[in-house]
Amino acid sequence: MADTLSTFSSGSSALPAEKPVQEPGSYIDRGSPLPESYGVTRVVLLPRDPHWMFSYWEISESTAGDIRSRHGQDIFAQSQAVLRMHELDSSGRPTRHIDVAIVLDANSWYLKSDKEGSGWYIELGLKGPNGEFILIARSNAIVLPRGKVSDLTDEKWVTIKEDLEKILAASGGGKVGMGSLELARMLAQRWEMLSQVSSWRGSGGVSSFGRPGFGGPQAGRKFWLAADCELVLYGATETSATVTVCGRPIELFPDGTFSLRFALPDGNLELPVKAVSGDRVEEREIRISVHRKTERS
């Protein structure tokens, strides 16, 4: 009993100290720590850049015990650990090998290739006192990247100033180069319009556009057709010029191009386009006339 009491210093309490109160929300669950090993013998090879590779490995206790039983208990101490680099040809066959001395306990190593874009796999092993190579594990095969622009090219690249701007303008973009928010709003409006068109099924022929006579399903029928069209006006001039369409000034893109989208009602539509040079000395004008006639049956 005296021995038990002597474990407490004089004046101290035998009650355990209270744990500090943790502030709400201060705990961060970082998950379980990664294990130092997984008990599996393997070596992995990864490409780093056109000339360097990275490898890492693990040797399980069972593999180490098997090597000692076959080659002697001191085989690890008496041998040099190496990574044997095998270069592969275009068909995946090994053509030569290079031995790189390593420290086995490092568990990882950088390897340099003398050829960019070449294929490799490695073998982790020991070089015994008699020069014998004792294989421990073989890696996956990799191909290093080339240190130049790819030889592969697409058959056709989109021409931004010609094709893409026309496509965006024709799809309702109005002004090419709009911000992502403006573009998202435009797409949402177009989607709403198409949704309203689809809602005509069973709507009794009422136009969702609020435009009488646009069309719709006949009473008692599900078959229907909707069609409309719009007008896209585009062009280009000197970047310093001032351009008006129908007498109203428009904003040019940095390269001097412009594109506008118009509703196209039935009848005649006149679109005079006028450009005045930056020094106000010259001017050019193009008048475009469009006639639309819609027939329904």
Residue pairs with C-beta under 8 A, 6 or more apart in sequence:
8 14
37 58
37 60
38 58
39 60
39 61
40 58
40 60
41 58
41 59
41 60
41 62
41 63
41 136
41 137
42 57
42 58
42 137
43 55
43 56
43 57
43 83
43 122
43 123
43 124
43 136
43 137
43 138
43 139
44 55
44 56
44 57
44 139
44 140
45 53
45 54
45 55
45 111
45 120
45 121
45 122
45 139
45 140
45 141
45 142
46 53
46 54
46 55
46 142
47 53
47 142
47 143
47 144
47 145
48 54
48 110
49 144
49 145
49 147
50 113
50 116
50 117
50 144
50 145
50 146
50 147
51 112
51 113
51 114
51 116
51 144
51 147
52 110
52 111
52 112
52 113
53 110
53 111
53 112
53 113
53 120
53 122
53 142
53 144
54 108
54 109
54 110
54 111
55 83
55 108
55 109
55 110
55 111
55 122
55 139
56 107
56 108
56 109
57 107
57 108
57 124
57 136
57 137
58 107
59 104
59 124
59 136
59 137
63 136
64 76
67 75
67 76
67 126
67 134
67 136
68 75
68 76
71 128
71 134
72 78
75 126
75 128
75 134
76 104
76 126
78 128
78 129
79 126
79 127
79 128
79 129
79 134
80 101
80 126
80 127
81 101
81 102
81 103
81 104
81 124
81 125
81 126
82 99
82 100
82 101
82 102
82 124
82 125
82 126
82 127
82 133
83 99
83 100
83 102
83 109
83 111
83 122
83 123
83 124
84 97
84 98
84 99
84 100
84 122
84 123
84 124
84 125
84 133
85 97
85 98
85 99
85 100
85 111
85 113
85 120
85 122
86 94
86 96
86 97
86 120
86 121
86 122
86 123
87 94
87 95
87 96
87 97
87 98
87 113
87 115
87 118
87 119
87 120
88 94
88 95
88 118
88 119
88 120
88 121
88 141
89 95
89 119
92 119
92 141
94 121
99 127
100 109
100 111
102 109
111 120
111 122
113 120
113 144
115 144
116 144
116 145
116 146
116 147
117 143
117 144
117 145
117 146
117 147
118 143
118 144
119 141
119 142
119 143
119 144
120 141
120 142
120 143
120 144
121 138
121 139
121 140
121 141
121 142
122 138
122 139
123 135
123 136
123 137
123 138
123 139
124 135
124 136
124 137
124 138
124 139
125 133
125 134
125 135
125 136
126 133
126 134
126 136
127 133
127 134
128 134
158 164
161 255
161 257
164 176
165 176
165 234
165 257
165 259
166 232
166 234
166 259
168 176
169 175
169 176
169 232
169 234
169 259
169 260
169 261
170 232
170 261
171 190
172 186
172 189
172 190
172 230
172 261
173 183
173 186
173 261
174 186
174 259
174 260
174 261
175 251
175 259
176 253
176 259
177 253
178 186
193 209
196 208
196 209
197 208
197 226
199 208
200 206
200 207
200 208
200 216
200 217
200 224
200 226
201 217
201 222
201 224
202 217
202 222
203 216
203 217
204 216
204 217
204 219
205 216
205 217
205 218
205 219
206 216
207 213
207 214
207 215
207 216
213 296
214 226
214 228
215 224
215 225
215 226
215 227
215 296
216 224
216 226
217 223
217 224
218 224
229 264
229 292
230 261
230 262
230 263
230 264
231 261
231 262
231 263
231 264
231 269
231 290
232 259
232 260
232 261
232 262
233 245
233 259
233 260
233 261
233 262
233 271
233 273
233 288
234 257
234 258
234 259
234 260
235 243
235 257
235 258
235 259
235 273
235 286
236 255
236 256
236 257
236 258
237 243
237 252
237 256
237 275
237 284
238 256
238 275
238 277
238 278
239 252
239 254
239 255
239 256
240 277
240 278
241 252
241 256
241 275
241 276
241 277
241 278
242 249
242 275
242 276
242 278
243 249
243 250
243 252
243 258
243 273
243 274
243 275
243 276
244 250
244 273
244 274
245 260
245 271
245 272
245 273
245 274
246 270
246 271
246 272
247 272
250 258
250 260
251 258
252 258
262 269
262 271
264 290
264 292
265 292
266 292
266 293
266 294
267 291
267 292
268 289
268 290
268 291
269 289
269 290
269 291
269 292
270 287
270 288
270 289
271 287
271 288
271 289
271 290
272 285
272 286
272 287
272 288
273 285
273 286
273 287
273 288
274 283
274 284
274 285
274 286
275 283
275 284
275 285
276 282
276 283
277 283
